[in-house]
Amino acid sequence: MLRPMEVPEVPAETARIAHAAFPKGALFIRLRDELGPLLLDQDFTQVYSGRGRPAVAPWRLALITIMQFVENLSDRQAADAVRGHLAWKYALSLELDHPGFDASVLTEFRQRLLAQDNPLLMLDRLLARCQELGVLRPHGKLRTDSTHVMAAIRVMNRLELIVETMRALLNALATAAPAWVQQIAPETWYDRYAHRAETYRLPKSEAAKQAFADTIGQDGHDLLILLLGDDVPEAARQLPETEALRRCWKRQFISKQGKQHFCTREELPKGDMLESPYDMDARYSTKRGREWTGYKVHLSETCDDDLPHLITHVVTTQAHEQDAPIGKQIQEQLYEKGLSPQQHWVDAGYNGAELIVSAREQGVV
């Protein structure tokens, strides 16, 4: 439950000791002194419900998230910093003896941000504050480029992938409908899928690999058929791991004489390839000689000579998506925020008819 409150002043004792300990200032002390409260509780009213126990002030959690990123800290380390770092207490308006909070609160806060309609809420509020302070103005210079984002998954070969996809679904079913799994799973599945797929556990010869993969394919096919039955518990019907198995099998197997056959590389159909059952949106891509599996993030940054360079727009896409359609989207969204640039610098990957037309309509060159 959120009870919005004004951002309090820095406690007198915290301020006295902080300025004595850091006579020349420190990053987070200067952040508070020069920029003031960057975020307010009122900015997060749509993120919290009106019921439940009082929440940790969201303006503090938002600021901690920013400082955590700057210092490259884990949630636990950030929670420790709130308890033990003087500059953090100063920026957060905390008494010196404030005990802090459990690290899990930060995870819950991020989940709340992701669950609401505007995942860029914090960025938008910060940009509005920067405009108030006069360090951000529209109709200036802007540059946009993309970079890679690694997915938090293990990169697997095709044989490891099919084993792990089958294993992921069985584990999910064992949680959602344990009695049903015990009823339908043959004993061989317990041995075959008990351990994580690792190369050293798999067959070595090509013939043995093919035979093993065909067996996995038949297991997965049989499981998908069973999941269509009338006796399947409702909790097991809509698991995302089921969709992962369907997508994986559609690409990796073909039916030959009523049996599942693991495709050779020549037989693989074109199209998206599932890279992991644990992140179904991650994709393989390559750019400028770099290969990765994950996503692509497009960052737009102001580049006026007389002002700080600030990121004004962020959009994340699947790694294999082309840059060209994103340029128009960025310009339209910046226009809606009142932050359209006068000059927009992009590389050749973004250029296209849609971007040129959009730029002309908004007076961007």
ZISUL-V208595 format. One record per residue. N is the residue number from 1. RES is the residue in three letters. SS is DSSP state (@ for helix, = for strand, . for the rest). PHI is phi in whole degrees, 0 to 359 (* if undefined). NEAR is the number of other C-alpha atoms within 8 Angstrom. Layout:
# ZISUL-V208595
N;RES;SS;PHI;NEAR / N;RES;SS;PHI;NEAR
This chain:
# ZISUL-V208595
1;MET;.;*;10 / 2;LEU;.;256;11 / 3;ARG;.;243;6 / 4;PRO;.;304;8 / 5;MET;.;225;6 / 6;GLU;.;293;6 / 7;VAL;.;291;9 / 8;PRO;.;286;5 / 9;GLU;.;293;5 / 10;VAL;.;294;11 / 11;PRO;.;306;10 / 12;ALA;@;302;6 / 13;GLU;@;292;8 / 14;THR;@;297;14 / 15;ALA;@;295;10 / 16;ARG;@;298;8 / 17;ILE;@;289;8 / 18;ALA;@;297;11 / 19;HIS;@;289;9 / 20;ALA;@;288;7 / 21;ALA;@;284;6 / 22;PHE;.;234;8 / 23;PRO;.;298;6 / 24;LYS;.;263;4 / 25;GLY;.;87;8 / 26;ALA;.;218;8 / 27;LEU;@;307;6 / 28;PHE;@;283;11 / 29;ILE;@;290;12 / 30;ARG;@;295;10 / 31;LEU;@;304;10 / 32;ARG;@;287;11 / 33;ASP;@;292;7 / 34;GLU;@;270;6 / 35;LEU;@;255;9 / 36;GLY;.;69;7 / 37;PRO;.;294;7 / 38;LEU;.;283;9 / 39;LEU;.;225;11 / 40;LEU;.;239;11 / 41;ASP;@;302;13 / 42;GLN;@;298;7 / 43;ASP;@;292;8 / 44;PHE;@;242;9 / 45;THR;.;298;10 / 46;GLN;.;283;7 / 47;VAL;.;271;8 / 48;TYR;.;246;9 / 49;SER;.;274;9 / 50;GLY;.;268;6 / 51;ARG;.;235;6 / 52;GLY;.;102;6 / 53;ARG;.;284;5 / 54;PRO;.;302;7 / 55;ALA;.;270;8 / 56;VAL;.;299;6 / 57;ALA;.;309;9 / 58;PRO;@;296;11 / 59;TRP;@;297;10 / 60;ARG;@;291;9 / 61;LEU;@;297;11 / 62;ALA;@;295;10 / 63;LEU;@;293;11 / 64;ILE;@;298;9 / 65;THR;@;300;9 / 66;ILE;@;293;8 / 67;MET;@;294;9 / 68;GLN;@;299;12 / 69;PHE;@;294;8 / 70;VAL;@;300;6 / 71;GLU;@;270;6 / 72;ASN;.;57;6 / 73;LEU;.;251;9 / 74;SER;.;286;7 / 75;ASP;@;300;11 / 76;ARG;@;295;9 / 77;GLN;@;294;8 / 78;ALA;@;294;12 / 79;ALA;@;297;12 / 80;ASP;@;294;10 / 81;ALA;@;295;9 / 82;VAL;@;298;10 / 83;ARG;@;285;10 / 84;GLY;@;244;6 / 85;HIS;.;257;9 / 86;LEU;@;297;9 / 87;ALA;@;296;10 / 88;TRP;@;293;11 / 89;LYS;@;299;14 / 90;TYR;@;297;16 / 91;ALA;@;297;12 / 92;LEU;.;263;9 / 93;SER;.;57;11 / 94;LEU;.;250;11 / 95;GLU;.;293;9 / 96;LEU;.;297;8 / 97;ASP;.;263;4 / 98;HIS;.;295;7 / 99;PRO;.;279;5 / 100;GLY;.;80;8 / 101;PHE;.;205;6 / 102;ASP;.;288;7 / 103;ALA;.;298;10 / 104;SER;@;297;7 / 105;VAL;@;299;8 / 106;LEU;@;293;10 / 107;THR;@;298;9 / 108;GLU;@;298;8 / 109;PHE;@;296;10 / 110;ARG;@;296;8 / 111;GLN;@;297;8 / 112;ARG;@;296;10 / 113;LEU;@;297;11 / 114;LEU;@;290;9 / 115;ALA;@;282;7 / 116;GLN;.;271;9 / 117;ASP;.;290;5 / 118;ASN;.;243;7 / 119;PRO;.;292;9 / 120;LEU;.;264;7 / 121;LEU;@;306;8 / 122;MET;@;296;9 / 123;LEU;@;297;8 / 124;ASP;@;299;8 / 125;ARG;@;293;11 / 126;LEU;@;294;10 / 127;LEU;@;294;10 / 128;ALA;@;298;8 / 129;ARG;@;294;9 / 130;CYS;@;295;10 / 131;GLN;@;294;10 / 132;GLU;@;299;7 / 133;LEU;.;277;8 / 134;GLY;.;80;7 / 135;VAL;.;258;9 / 136;LEU;.;220;11 / 137;ARG;.;223;8 / 138;PRO;.;284;9 / 139;HIS;.;63;9 / 140;GLY;.;250;12 / 141;LYS;=;260;12 / 142;LEU;=;219;14 / 143;ARG;=;233;11 / 144;THR;=;232;12 / 145;ASP;=;207;9 / 146;SER;=;243;9 / 147;THR;=;215;7 / 148;HIS;=;276;10 / 149;VAL;=;231;10 / 150;MET;=;283;8 / 151;ALA;.;286;9 / 152;ALA;.;276;5 / 153;ILE;.;223;7 / 154;ARG;.;269;5 / 155;VAL;.;285;7 / 156;MET;.;237;9 / 157;ASN;.;281;6 / 158;ARG;@;296;6 / 159;LEU;@;291;9 / 160;GLU;@;299;11 / 161;LEU;@;298;12 / 162;ILE;@;291;13 / 163;VAL;@;295;11 / 164;GLU;@;290;11 / 165;THR;@;292;14 / 166;MET;@;296;12 / 167;ARG;@;295;11 / 168;ALA;@;298;11 / 169;LEU;@;292;11 / 170;LEU;@;298;9 / 171;ASN;@;295;8 / 172;ALA;@;294;10 / 173;LEU;@;293;11 / 174;ALA;@;295;10 / 175;THR;@;276;7 / 176;ALA;@;282;8 / 177;ALA;.;214;11 / 178;PRO;@;299;9 / 179;ALA;@;295;7 / 180;TRP;@;294;9 / 181;VAL;@;297;11 / 182;GLN;@;299;7 / 183;GLN;@;286;6 / 184;ILE;@;258;6 / 185;ALA;.;278;8 / 186;PRO;.;290;6 / 187;GLU;@;299;6 / 188;THR;@;298;6 / 189;TRP;@;293;9 / 190;TYR;@;296;9 / 191;ASP;@;285;7 / 192;ARG;@;289;7 / 193;TYR;.;241;10 / 194;ALA;.;287;8 / 195;HIS;.;245;5 / 196;ARG;.;299;7 / 197;ALA;.;293;10 / 198;GLU;.;228;7 / 199;THR;@;303;6 / 200;TYR;@;291;5 / 201;ARG;@;273;6 / 202;LEU;.;266;8 / 203;PRO;.;301;9 / 204;LYS;.;259;6 / 205;SER;.;281;6 / 206;GLU;@;296;7 / 207;ALA;@;295;6 / 208;ALA;@;292;9 / 209;LYS;@;297;12 / 210;GLN;@;297;9 / 211;ALA;@;295;8 / 212;PHE;@;295;9 / 213;ALA;@;297;12 / 214;ASP;@;298;11 / 215;THR;@;295;9 / 216;ILE;@;299;11 / 217;GLY;@;299;14 / 218;GLN;@;291;10 / 219;ASP;@;300;8 / 220;GLY;@;295;11 / 221;HIS;@;298;10 / 222;ASP;@;297;8 / 223;LEU;@;293;8 / 224;LEU;@;296;10 / 225;ILE;@;295;8 / 226;LEU;@;298;8 / 227;LEU;.;290;9 / 228;LEU;.;272;7 / 229;GLY;.;289;7 / 230;ASP;.;287;4 / 231;ASP;.;269;4 / 232;VAL;.;286;11 / 233;PRO;.;300;8 / 234;GLU;@;301;6 / 235;ALA;@;296;8 / 236;ALA;@;266;11 / 237;ARG;@;282;9 / 238;GLN;.;250;7 / 239;LEU;.;291;9 / 240;PRO;@;298;6 / 241;GLU;@;294;12 / 242;THR;@;293;11 / 243;GLU;@;296;8 / 244;ALA;@;299;12 / 245;LEU;@;294;13 / 246;ARG;@;301;9 / 247;ARG;@;296;9 / 248;CYS;@;295;12 / 249;TRP;@;292;12 / 250;LYS;@;298;8 / 251;ARG;@;268;10 / 252;GLN;@;269;9 / 253;PHE;=;230;11 / 254;ILE;=;231;10 / 255;SER;=;268;8 / 256;LYS;=;229;7 / 257;GLN;.;55;4 / 258;GLY;.;78;5 / 259;LYS;=;240;7 / 260;GLN;=;280;13 / 261;HIS;=;239;11 / 262;PHE;=;290;11 / 263;CYS;.;297;10 / 264;THR;.;285;6 / 265;ARG;.;298;5 / 266;GLU;.;289;5 / 267;GLU;.;272;6 / 268;LEU;.;299;9 / 269;PRO;.;287;5 / 270;LYS;.;282;4 / 271;GLY;.;125;4 / 272;ASP;.;300;5 / 273;MET;.;242;7 / 274;LEU;.;296;12 / 275;GLU;.;264;13 / 276;SER;.;197;13 / 277;PRO;.;288;12 / 278;TYR;.;265;7 / 279;ASP;.;208;9 / 280;MET;.;285;9 / 281;ASP;.;264;7 / 282;ALA;.;293;14 / 283;ARG;=;225;14 / 284;TYR;=;275;11 / 285;SER;=;205;10 / 286;THR;=;217;9 / 287;LYS;=;208;6 / 288;ARG;.;51;4 / 289;GLY;.;83;5 / 290;ARG;=;260;6 / 291;GLU;=;251;8 / 292;TRP;=;202;10 / 293;THR;=;240;14 / 294;GLY;=;159;16 / 295;TYR;=;221;15 / 296;LYS;=;228;13 / 297;VAL;=;247;12 / 298;HIS;=;255;11 / 299;LEU;=;247;12 / 300;SER;=;246;12 / 301;GLU;=;229;12 / 302;THR;=;292;13 / 303;CYS;.;218;12 / 304;ASP;.;290;10 / 305;ASP;.;292;5 / 306;ASP;.;257;4 / 307;LEU;.;226;8 / 308;PRO;.;300;10 / 309;HIS;.;274;8 / 310;LEU;.;236;8 / 311;ILE;=;285;9 / 312;THR;=;248;12 / 313;HIS;=;206;9 / 314;VAL;=;223;10 / 315;VAL;=;218;7 / 316;THR;=;249;8 / 317;THR;=;232;8 / 318;GLN;=;293;11 / 319;ALA;.;299;13 / 320;HIS;.;273;10 / 321;GLU;.;287;6 / 322;GLN;.;286;7 / 323;ASP;.;284;9 / 324;ALA;@;306;11 / 325;PRO;@;292;10 / 326;ILE;@;283;9 / 327;GLY;@;302;11 / 328;LYS;@;297;12 / 329;GLN;@;299;8 / 330;ILE;@;297;9 / 331;GLN;@;296;11 / 332;GLU;@;295;9 / 333;GLN;@;288;8 / 334;LEU;@;292;12 / 335;TYR;@;297;10 / 336;GLU;@;296;7 / 337;LYS;.;274;7 / 338;GLY;.;75;7 / 339;LEU;.;238;11 / 340;SER;.;299;13 / 341;PRO;.;277;11 / 342;GLN;.;272;12 / 343;GLN;=;235;10 / 344;HIS;=;236;11 / 345;TRP;=;264;8 / 346;VAL;.;221;10 / 347;ASP;.;273;8 / 348;ALA;@;297;5 / 349;GLY;@;295;8 / 350;TYR;@;270;12 / 351;ASN;.;293;11 / 352;GLY;.;182;7 / 353;ALA;@;299;6 / 354;GLU;@;297;8 / 355;LEU;@;294;13 / 356;ILE;@;296;9 / 357;VAL;@;296;8 / 358;SER;@;299;11 / 359;ALA;@;296;12 / 360;ARG;@;295;9 / 361;GLU;@;296;7 / 362;GLN;.;256;8 / 363;GLY;.;72;7 / 364;VAL;.;259;11 / 365;VAL;.;243;7
